[in-house]
Amino acid sequence: MKILLRTLSLGVSVLALAACQSDPPVALKTSEMPGAFVAPVTKSSQVWPTVDWWTGFNSPELTGLETTAEQANLDLAAAAARVVQARGQTGLAASALFPAVDLEGDASRSSSHETILGTGGKTKTVTVTGNSFGVSLNASYEVDFWGLAQDNLRAAQNTARSALYAQRVVALTVTSDVADTYLDVLALRDRIAIAKNNVDAAQRILKIVEAKVANGVSSNLDLAQQRAILAQVESTVPALEEQEREARYALAVLEGRAPEGFDVKAQTINGIVAPVVQPDMPASLLVRRPDIAEAEANLLSAHASVDAARAAFLPQIGLTGSGGYLNPQIGQLFNPSSLAWSVGASLLQTIFDGGAKTSQLDVNKGRETELVADYRSTVFNALSDTESSLGQVTSLAQQEAFVTDQVKNAAEAFRISELQYREGVADLLAVLQTQQTLFTAQDTLVQIKLARLQAGVSLYRALGGGWTVDQDKDQPTRNDFNPLPIPL
């Protein structure tokens, strides 16, 4: 008997050891993180953006739009609802750690017919009526001996963390999209104004050509050529106006409202300046990008599911108990003599399931391997986003300086050529060439200004928009977060 008990004890110890929580896989090594960013960084600028980074663009209207979007955007509302769902699933998983207790009460009245022997040896049928009253308390509990319920709870908790971080990703995307779209609207309005100025210039030149043709100084060829140029320039205005309308409609949707009646007050992109920020070490992105935190939580959830799938191979131990009172008279229901109770235990071990549990373990392992790759990809893409945005901010600032000088000189050249044509010194071709050069340079300058500002927005997004994982450390579904989350 002692040998049998000793053998059983050893077997239980081996099974318990097999069911222990295992370490997550190695997903990222310290050596894989670069020591510094390659792209140029302005050392005198602010380190990391703040959570209200859009206020630095010097646009009260943009700040108001961002505030409204945070409250009314429909994608954000859907993301918040998914967080509620995930936390509900965590509660369901946690409930498996507690016993289920039910209180049951019943009362019945029954009637039956019985045949009895009466006087004189005759039988007769009588009706027998009776009452039955009862109250009972039932409890059941599945012992989490192998940690199956704990593993499922860990998986649910990390899924809830993932949903929370996904909400932060949506919030960062929405605020960035609002800024980008708002800047699009203003830039298109500038381009429309430039196109209309170009139309005015073409009409002004057309009047000069018409006067020269009327005086016999110029030919009808010049007149036809200038009329064609005017029509071509005029055709650019409706297309730009349509783009501006569509950008406003997109901005209205980001604000959580219908596009009808929505408008933007500002008319020009000039005066909006994106403040320059700089990142710290590349490894800091791991705790400043919600998409990386989301990928890490998904991976840890998948790993907990693998542990749960392993624990499912082990026997399930259940405990049950019930107690209550049963008496035909309600006044005597709680009499000690009416008390009845029972306790029991059960053990369930799957012998054959057609490979279902093995297949489920394979599914969970494959999912974990997939998420390891997803996590690494998310980290490397975050580094790439930051490097690209830093480079764009510097490159576009240099381009803007060159094109600004080009616009200044092109404007002077067009002024001189128009004056010379009026006086008969220059021909029409020179005027048309300088006009086209000026228009193209002005339009290009606006687009470069837009690209530079949007590169600043992209940089804020690449750096996490001022978010840090510590902001969510008080959430009830969050575990401790390691800057390099997967054990090295």
C-alpha positions in Angstrom: 0.0 0.0 0.0 2.8 2.4 0.8 4.5 1.6 -2.5 1.2 2.4 -4.3 0.7 5.7 -2.5 4.3 6.6 -3.2 3.9 5.8 -6.9 0.7 7.8 -7.1 2.4 10.8 -5.3 5.2 10.7 -7.9 2.8 10.5 -10.8 0.8 13.5 -9.5 4.1 15.5 -9.0 5.1 14.7 -12.6 1.7 15.8 -14.0 1.7 19.0 -11.9 5.2 19.8 -13.1 4.1 19.3 -16.7 1.1 21.6 -16.2 3.2 24.5 -14.8 3.2 27.8 -16.6 6.0 27.9 -19.2 8.1 30.8 -20.3 7.1 32.7 -23.5 9.3 32.2 -26.5 12.2 34.5 -27.3 10.8 37.0 -29.8 13.3 39.9 -29.7 16.9 40.1 -28.5 18.6 43.2 -27.2 21.2 42.9 -29.9 18.5 43.3 -32.5 17.7 46.8 -31.4 19.9 49.6 -32.9 21.7 51.8 -30.5 20.6 55.1 -32.1 18.5 56.4 -35.0 20.4 56.9 -38.3 18.1 59.8 -39.5 19.1 63.3 -38.5 17.7 64.5 -35.2 17.5 68.1 -34.0 19.1 67.8 -30.6 17.7 71.2 -29.4 14.1 70.2 -30.0 11.6 68.7 -27.5 12.2 65.0 -26.6 9.1 62.9 -27.4 5.7 64.4 -28.3 3.1 65.2 -25.7 -0.4 63.6 -25.7 -1.9 66.8 -27.1 0.8 67.2 -29.7 -1.6 68.9 -32.2 -1.7 72.0 -30.0 1.9 72.8 -31.2 0.6 73.5 -34.8 -0.6 76.9 -33.7 -4.1 76.3 -34.9 -7.0 76.6 -32.4 -9.4 75.3 -35.0 -7.3 72.1 -35.3 -7.2 71.7 -31.6 -11.0 71.9 -31.5 -11.4 69.4 -34.2 -9.1 67.0 -32.4 -11.1 67.3 -29.2 -14.3 66.6 -31.0 -12.9 63.6 -32.8 -11.7 62.1 -29.5 -15.3 62.3 -28.2 -17.4 61.6 -31.3 -15.3 59.5 -33.8 -17.2 56.3 -34.6 -14.1 54.1 -35.0 -13.1 55.1 -31.5 -16.5 54.3 -30.1 -16.3 50.8 -31.7 -12.8 50.3 -30.3 -14.0 51.2 -26.8 -16.9 48.7 -27.1 -14.4 46.0 -28.0 -12.5 46.8 -24.8 -15.7 46.3 -22.8 -16.3 43.0 -24.6 -12.8 41.8 -23.9 -13.1 42.7 -20.2 -16.3 40.8 -20.1 -14.5 37.8 -21.4 -11.9 38.2 -18.7 -14.7 38.1 -16.1 -16.1 34.9 -17.7 -12.6 33.3 -17.5 -12.2 34.4 -13.9 -15.5 32.8 -12.9 -14.1 29.4 -13.5 -11.9 29.8 -10.4 -14.9 30.0 -8.1 -17.6 27.5 -7.1 -21.1 27.7 -8.6 -23.7 27.9 -5.9 -27.5 27.6 -6.5 -30.4 28.0 -4.2 -33.5 26.0 -5.1 -36.9 26.0 -3.5 -40.0 24.1 -4.5 -43.5 23.5 -3.4 -46.1 21.0 -4.8 -49.5 19.7 -4.1 -50.5 16.3 -5.5 -53.7 14.2 -5.7 -54.1 10.5 -6.3 -56.8 7.8 -6.2 -56.4 4.8 -3.9 -58.6 1.7 -3.5 -59.2 0.6 0.1 -61.1 -2.1 1.8 -64.2 -0.7 3.6 -66.7 -2.1 6.0 -68.5 -5.2 5.0 -65.5 -6.3 2.9 -66.4 -3.9 0.1 -63.7 -1.8 -1.7 -64.0 1.8 -2.4 -61.9 4.5 -4.1 -60.8 7.5 -2.2 -58.9 10.6 -3.2 -55.6 11.3 -1.3 -54.2 14.8 -1.4 -50.8 15.8 -0.1 -48.3 18.7 0.0 -44.5 18.7 -0.5 -42.1 21.5 0.4 -38.4 21.7 -0.1 -35.4 24.0 -0.1 -31.9 23.1 -1.0 -28.5 24.6 -1.6 -26.3 23.1 -4.3 -22.6 23.8 -4.9 -20.1 22.5 -7.5 -16.5 23.3 -8.0 -13.9 22.2 -10.5 -10.5 22.1 -8.9 -8.0 24.0 -11.0 -5.3 21.5 -10.0 -3.4 21.8 -13.3 -3.8 25.5 -13.8 -6.2 25.2 -16.8 -8.5 27.9 -15.5 -5.6 30.1 -14.6 -4.1 29.7 -18.1 -7.4 30.6 -19.7 -7.6 33.7 -17.4 -4.1 34.8 -18.4 -5.1 34.4 -22.0 -8.3 36.5 -21.5 -6.4 39.1 -19.5 -3.8 39.6 -22.2 -6.6 39.7 -24.9 -8.2 42.5 -22.9 -4.8 44.3 -22.7 -4.6 43.8 -26.5 -8.0 45.4 -27.0 -7.1 48.3 -24.8 -3.9 48.9 -26.7 -5.8 48.5 -30.0 -8.1 51.3 -28.8 -5.0 53.5 -28.3 -3.8 52.6 -31.8 -7.2 53.7 -33.2 -7.1 56.9 -31.2 -3.6 57.7 -32.5 -4.7 56.9 -36.1 -7.8 59.1 -35.7 -6.0 62.1 -34.3 -3.3 61.8 -37.0 -5.9 61.5 -39.8 -7.8 64.6 -38.5 -4.6 66.6 -38.6 -3.6 65.2 -42.1 -7.1 65.8 -43.5 -7.4 69.3 -42.0 -4.0 70.2 -43.6 -5.2 68.8 -46.9 -8.2 71.1 -46.9 -6.1 74.2 -46.2 -3.5 73.2 -48.8 -6.2 72.6 -51.4 -7.7 76.1 -50.7 -4.2 77.6 -51.2 -3.9 75.7 -54.5 -7.3 76.9 -55.6 -6.3 80.5 -54.9 -3.1 80.0 -56.9 -5.0 78.5 -59.8 -7.5 81.4 -59.7 -4.6 83.9 -59.7 -3.2 82.1 -62.7 -6.5 82.4 -64.4 -6.6 86.2 -63.7 -3.0 86.5 -65.1 -4.0 84.5 -68.2 -7.1 86.8 -68.7 -4.9 89.9 -68.3 -2.5 88.7 -70.9 -5.4 87.7 -73.2 -6.7 91.3 -73.1 -3.2 92.5 -74.1 -3.1 90.0 -77.0 -6.6 91.0 -78.1 -5.5 94.7 -78.2 -2.4 93.9 -80.2 -4.4 91.8 -82.7 -6.9 94.6 -83.0 -4.1 97.0 -83.8 -2.5 94.6 -86.2 0.6 94.2 -84.0 0.0 90.5 -83.3 -1.5 87.6 -85.3 -4.5 85.5 -84.7 -2.1 82.7 -83.8 -1.1 84.4 -80.6 -4.8 85.0 -79.8 -5.8 81.4 -80.3 -2.8 80.2 -78.3 -3.6 82.5 -75.4 -7.2 81.5 -75.4 -6.2 77.8 -75.3 -3.9 78.5 -72.3 -6.7 80.3 -70.5 -9.1 77.4 -71.0 -6.4 75.0 -69.8 -5.7 77.0 -66.6 -9.4 77.4 -65.9 -9.9 73.6 -66.1 -7.7 73.1 -63.1 -9.9 75.0 -60.7 -13.0 72.6 -60.7 -10.8 69.6 -60.1 -9.1 71.2 -57.1 -12.5 72.4 -55.7 -13.8 68.9 -55.9 -10.7 67.6 -54.0 -11.3 70.2 -51.4 -14.9 69.2 -51.0 -14.0 65.5 -50.6 -11.3 66.3 -48.0 -13.9 68.3 -46.0 -16.4 65.4 -46.2 -13.7 63.0 -45.0 -12.9 65.3 -42.1 -16.6 65.5 -41.2 -16.7 61.7 -41.0 -13.7 61.7 -38.7 -15.6 64.1 -36.5 -18.4 61.6 -36.3 -21.0 63.6 -38.3 -22.6 63.9 -41.7 -20.7 66.0 -44.2 -23.7 68.2 -45.0 -23.2 71.7 -43.5 -19.7 70.9 -42.3 -17.0 73.5 -43.0 -13.6 74.7 -42.0 -12.9 78.3 -41.2 -9.2 78.6 -42.0 -8.4 79.4 -45.7 -4.6 78.9 -45.9 -1.9 76.6 -44.7 0.4 79.5 -44.1 1.0 80.2 -40.4 0.7 76.6 -39.4 4.1 75.3 -38.2 4.8 71.8 -36.9 7.0 71.8 -33.8 10.1 69.6 -34.2 10.5 66.7 -31.8 13.2 64.1 -31.4 13.1 60.5 -30.1 15.3 59.0 -27.4 16.9 55.6 -27.9 15.2 53.2 -30.4 14.4 50.7 -27.6 12.2 53.3 -26.0 9.7 52.8 -28.8 8.7 49.5 -27.2 6.9 51.3 -24.4 5.7 54.3 -26.4 4.0 52.6 -29.4 0.6 51.1 -28.6 0.8 48.8 -31.6 3.9 47.2 -30.2 2.2 46.8 -26.8 -0.8 45.3 -28.6 1.4 42.8 -30.5 3.1 41.9 -27.2 -0.2 41.3 -25.4 -1.5 39.2 -28.3 1.6 37.0 -28.1 1.3 36.5 -24.4 -2.3 35.6 -24.8 -1.5 33.0 -27.4 1.2 31.6 -25.1 -1.2 31.3 -22.3 -3.6 29.5 -24.6 -0.8 27.0 -25.4 -0.4 26.3 -21.7 -4.2 25.9 -21.4 -4.2 23.4 -24.3 -1.4 21.4 -22.5 -3.4 21.4 -19.2 -6.5 20.1 -21.0 -4.7 16.7 -21.4 -4.8 16.2 -17.6 -7.8 14.9 -15.6 -10.5 17.2 -14.4 -11.3 17.0 -10.7 -14.8 18.1 -9.6 -16.4 18.6 -6.2 -20.1 18.7 -5.6 -22.2 19.3 -2.5 -25.9 19.8 -1.7 -28.0 20.2 1.4 -31.6 21.1 2.1 -34.9 20.4 3.8 -37.8 18.3 2.6 -41.2 18.1 4.5 -44.8 17.8 3.6 -45.6 20.6 6.1 -44.1 24.0 5.5 -44.2 24.8 9.2 -41.9 21.8 9.9 -39.7 22.4 6.9 -36.6 23.5 8.8 -37.0 20.8 11.4 -33.6 19.0 11.9 -35.3 15.8 11.1 -36.1 17.2 7.6 -32.4 17.8 6.8 -30.8 15.9 3.9 -27.3 16.4 2.4 -24.8 14.9 0.1 -21.2 15.5 -1.0 -19.2 13.9 -3.8 -16.1 14.1 -6.0 -15.5 13.2 -9.6 -12.5 12.7 -11.8 -12.8 12.9 -15.6 -9.9 11.8 -17.9 -10.2 11.7 -21.6 -9.1 8.4 -23.0 -9.8 8.9 -26.7 -11.1 12.0 -28.5 -10.0 11.4 -32.0 -7.0 13.7 -31.6 -9.1 16.8 -30.8 -6.9 18.0 -27.9 -3.7 17.3 -29.8 -5.0 19.3 -32.8 -6.1 22.2 -30.5 -2.5 22.3 -29.1 -1.1 22.4 -32.6 -3.5 25.2 -33.5 -2.4 27.2 -30.4 1.3 26.6 -31.0 1.0 27.7 -34.6 -0.9 30.8 -33.5 1.9 31.6 -31.1 4.6 31.2 -33.8 2.6 33.5 -36.1 2.4 36.2 -33.4 6.1 35.9 -32.7 6.7 36.9 -36.3 4.0 39.6 -36.0 5.6 41.1 -32.9 9.0 41.3 -34.6 7.5 42.8 -37.7 5.7 45.4 -35.6 8.9 46.5 -33.9 10.9 46.7 -37.1 8.2 48.6 -38.9 8.1 51.0 -35.9 11.8 51.7 -36.3 11.3 52.1 -40.1 8.4 54.6 -39.6 10.5 56.7 -37.2 13.6 56.7 -39.4 11.5 57.6 -42.5 9.6 60.4 -40.7 12.7 61.9 -39.3 14.3 61.9 -42.7 11.2 63.4 -44.4 11.0 66.3 -41.9 14.6 67.3 -42.6 14.5 66.7 -46.4 11.2 68.5 -46.9 12.4 71.5 -44.9 15.4 71.8 -47.2 13.1 71.4 -50.3 10.8 74.1 -49.0 13.7 76.6 -48.7 14.8 76.0 -52.3 11.3 76.2 -53.8 10.5 79.3 -51.8 13.5 81.0 -53.5 12.3 79.6 -56.9 8.9 81.1 -56.4 10.4 84.5 -55.5 12.5 84.6 -58.7 9.8 83.1 -60.9 7.4 85.8 -59.8 9.9 88.5 -60.7 10.6 86.9 -64.1 6.9 86.8 -64.9 6.4 90.4 -63.9 9.3 91.5 -66.2 8.2 89.4 -69.1 4.6 90.6 -68.9 5.8 94.2 -68.8 8.1 93.6 -71.8 5.4 91.9 -73.8 3.1 94.9 -73.1 5.8 97.2 -74.4 6.5 95.0 -77.4 10.1 94.0 -76.3 9.3 90.3 -75.6 7.2 87.8 -77.5 4.2 85.9 -76.2 6.1 82.6 -75.8 8.4 84.1 -73.2 5.4 85.4 -71.2 3.7 82.0 -71.3 6.8 80.1 -70.2 7.5 82.4 -67.2 3.8 82.2 -66.3 3.8 78.4 -66.3 7.1 78.3 -64.4 5.6 80.6 -61.7 2.3 78.7 -61.4 4.1 75.3 -61.2 6.5 76.6 -58.6 3.7 78.2 -56.4 1.7 75.0 -56.6 4.7 72.9 -55.8 5.6 75.0 -52.8 2.1 74.5 -51.3 2.4 70.8 -51.8 5.8 70.7 -50.2 4.5 72.8 -47.2 1.7 70.2 -46.9 4.1 67.3 -47.1 6.4 68.8 -44.5 3.6 69.4 -42.0 2.2 65.9 -42.6 5.7 64.5 -42.2 5.6 66.1 -38.7 2.2 64.4 -38.1 3.7 61.1 -39.2 6.6 61.6 -36.9 4.3 62.2 -33.9 2.4 59.0 -34.9 5.7 57.0 -35.3 6.8 58.1 -31.8 3.5 57.0 -30.3 1.8 60.4 -30.1 2.9 60.9 -26.5 1.4 57.6 -25.3 3.3 55.4 -22.9 2.5 52.0 -21.5 2.5 53.5 -18.0 -0.7 55.4 -18.8 -2.5 52.0 -18.7 -0.7 50.4 -15.8 -3.7 50.9 -13.5 -6.1 49.0 -15.8 -7.5 45.9 -14.0 -6.6 43.6 -17.0 -3.0 44.6 -17.3 0.0 42.6 -16.2 3.5 44.1 -15.6 5.0 45.3 -18.8 8.7 44.8 -19.6 10.3 47.2 -22.1 11.7 44.1 -23.9 8.6 42.1 -23.1 9.7 38.7 -24.2 12.3 36.9 -22.1 15.8 37.1 -23.6 
